[in-house]
């Protein structure tokens, strides 16, 4: 980013800050502030340990200094401007969730698709926050980050003094860390009766989702699993057989791959099994097992892991059983009450539950070396209503009602239509070649391009173009 571009962007951001109403965070005088400035870009230098004592002081600073990025702490401090974290005297912190499109599974083909995906993920997180944790809507604030995702701020007094380890447990709950299908259930209970010379065993209580023992309607993950099972059974029974079999086959395959991968096999045995199967596609499991001296179960796992096992026949059989079950009102009623006791298709239900967990978890993007924002009680987060120096878009504060209808590529765009000349820098990355904003689409090429101001500023902030 050259001097002319920095000067142009700083002037554009200055106009925004001079003429816009800015939203300051709750208790802003007890928060630490941090800023990144245009002059130092592309190097990222965070100027932090800043504190303000009044709204006028904040506004004067933003309008005078014109940062490329503005942040405030999630934490509250006695002395927020102190130069060391120890001297700040931590007093508590909001519960913060940061959802970033880069952390989601699958690959988006455009910026718009990326933002659509992360919005759907945010909806899942909000459902957990409101339903499972029971936080009031009044204590929740949602913010579009101005870039690739959303931030959720929970201000409930009950969370303010939670330590990092406790916040990490919340992350584990949302991400399903350590969650296994067996964790959900209380096993069936049997009672043995004496009947003369003989003993008779009867089921006193069928297999049941444990959270329904404490609450007749269930709660938490248990209720989510129950609802997912009902939805799955109803939906699969309405599909044509070909699509339904494909779905069941994929379900069975994923379940078996997960369980087969537990075993580690000697490389020479694996190669031997694959060789036998390649030489004779019709060779049976029993014959292969006898040839290599391994159990049929182990050989089956090797075949599954290497793509040689055909699940089609099994999928057809299980689909018929599932379709039959889904037509029984009493069976659906059992599931609604948390009773999951269907011996003929027990492992299919476990496969559906595994899929339910994968579909329901929230992807917060924590890696092994990257502590998630939620657990970091001293993290800085973007200031709502500021501008994002990597996109030129507004960091938009939203209510729950606003969030549902929010369209970031229109509603977060603050700059105008004035034609602006830019020079696109080679090599042009595919994700920067097409811009979709304000309901319009622009294709750019390397070299000189004329674009509306908002699209030109977006590319300059991305580092893909210079002001011409």
Secondary structure, 3 states (H helix, E strand, C coil): CCHHHHHHHHHHHHHHHHHCCCCCCCCHHHCCEEEECHHHCCCCCCEEEECCCCHHHHHHHHHHHCCCEEEEECEEECCCCCCCHHHHCEEEECEEEEEEHHHCCCCCCCHHHHHHHHHHHHHHHHHHHHHHCCCCHHHEEEEECCCCEEEEEECCHHHCCCCHHHHHHHHHHHHCCCCCHHHHEECCEEEEEEECCEEEEEEEECCEECHHHHCCCCCHHHHHHHHHHHHHHHHHCCCCHHHHHHHHHHHHHHHHHHHHCCCCCCHHHHHHHHHHHHHCCCCCHHHHHHHHCCCHHHHHHHHHHCCCCCCHHHHHHHHHHHHHHHCCHHHHHHHHCCECCCHHHHHHHHHHHHHHHHHHCCCCCCECCECCHHHCCCCEEECCCCECCCCCCECEEECHHHHHHCCHHHHCCCCCCCEEEEEECCCCCHHHHEEEECCEEEECCCEEEEEEHHHHHHHHHCCCEEEC
